[in-house]
C-alpha cells in the first residue's frame, strides 16, 4: 500500500481552503490526474455535513481509470474525508483538515493524507510512479488554485 502525508502552512484561511477542496466538480480544471468528475448522488447526513457519491476518472499517459468514492464534507470541523467504493483500487482513503494559524484566521495549516493500493499489479507497475507523483502534488495544486482564486495570481 502506498501512502503520503503532507502538512503545510498556506496564506489562505481555513474556510477558503475547505471550500476549494469541497468543490469536487471543479477538480478536472486543475488537479493532476483528474480527467473528469461527476457527483452521482448524495447520502443522508446530519446538520450541515454532506456525503457525496462521486465518480472520478483519472489518467496518466495512456492509462485511464474510473472509480467511485464517498466524499464526506464536514464544514464545522473543516474536514474532508474520502473512501473508496468501487474501481481499480483495493483501498483508497484520503482526508484533508484545515486549522487556523492564529486567532485571526490569517493562513492555515493543511493536513493531507492519502493511502491507496491498486487492485492490479500490472496497473501498479504501469501507473504507480505517475500516481505517486500526482498524489504527492495534490496540496500544491490546491494551494496554486487558492492563489489563483483568492489572490488573482496566475499559476505557474
N, C-alpha and C positions, 0 to 999 in steps of 0.2 A: 504494500500500500504506500502511495506517495502522499506527502503532506507538506504544507507550507504554513508558517505562522509569521505574520508581519505586524509590527507595532510601529506606528509612525505618527508624528505630530504634523498637523497641517494648519494653515492660517484661516481656514473656514470654520464656521461654528458647527456644533454637533447636529443641530436640526437640519441645516442645509445639506450636510453630508448624508444624513439619513434619507432625506427626500431624494437625493440623486440615486442612492442605492435602491431605494424602494420603487423607483420609476423604471421597472424592468423592461417595459416596452421600448424604451429608448436605447437599450444595450447595443443593438446592431449598429447604431450610429458611431460608437466609439470604443467598444470593448473588444480586445483581442480575441480571436477565435469565433466570436458570436456573429453568425451569418443571418439568423432570424430568431425571433422570439414572439410567441403569442400567448396570451392568457386564455386558457381553455375553460376555466371556471373558478369558483370560489368554494370554500367550505365555511360552515358556521363558526363564529368566533365571538368571544366576549369583548365588550367595550369597543374601543377604537381600533383594536387589533384586527388584522386581516390575514386570511390564509388564501393564497393564490395557487392555483394549479397551472403551471406554465410548461410549455413545450419550447425547447430551445434547440436550435440547430447550430452546431459548432463545426468548424472546418479548419484543417491545416493541410496545406498542399492539396493533393488530390483526394484527401480523406474528408468525408462529410458524414456526420452522425447527428441523429436527433434523439433527445431524451426528454423525459417528463420529470418534473420535480415539484415539490411542495415548498412554497415560499411563505414563511411566517413573519409578518411585519408587526413589530411592537413599538409604535411611536412613543409611548410613555416611557419605555426603557431605552429608546434609541438603539434598537437591536433588530437585525435581520438574520433569520436562520433559514437554511436551505437543506432539504433532504431529498434523496433520490427516490423516485417511484418506479420508473422503467427506462430502459435504454441500454447503451453499451457499457454502462458501469455496473460492477458488482456492488460498489458502495460509492456514495458521493455525499459528503457532509460539508457544509460551509456555514460560517457565521461571521457577521460584522457587528461591532459595537462601537459606539461613539461617545466619548466623555469630554466634558469641557476642561480646558487647561487652567482656567481661572474663574472667579465668580462672575465675571462679565461676559463669559462665553466667547472670548476672543480666542479663536483657534480651538482645535480639539485633538484628542488622541484617538487614532483609529486602531482598533484591534481586529485583525482579519485572520481567519483560519480556514483552510480547506484541506480535506483529505479525500483521496479517491483511489479506486482501483478499477482499471478497465477489465471488462469481462474476458476479452480475447487477448491471449498472449501475443498473437501476431499484430493486433491493433496496438498493443502496448509497445511493441518493437518499432512499428511504423510511425506512430504518432507521439509516443511517450515524451521525447525530448521537447517537441513543439508544444505539447500541452503543459509540461512543466514550466517552460519559459513563459508562456502566456499567463498561466495561473499565478506565477510569481509576480507578474507585472500588473495584476488587477488593481492594486491600490494606487499605483502610479497613474493608471488610466482614469480612475475616478478623480484623483487629485487634479489631473490635467483638465478633465471635464468641468470640475468645480471652478478652476481658474477661468475657463472659457465662459461659463455661465455667469458666475458671480463677480468676476473681475474684468470681463471682456478681453481677456488675453487670448491670443490665437495659439493653439497648441503647436509645439514644435515637432 
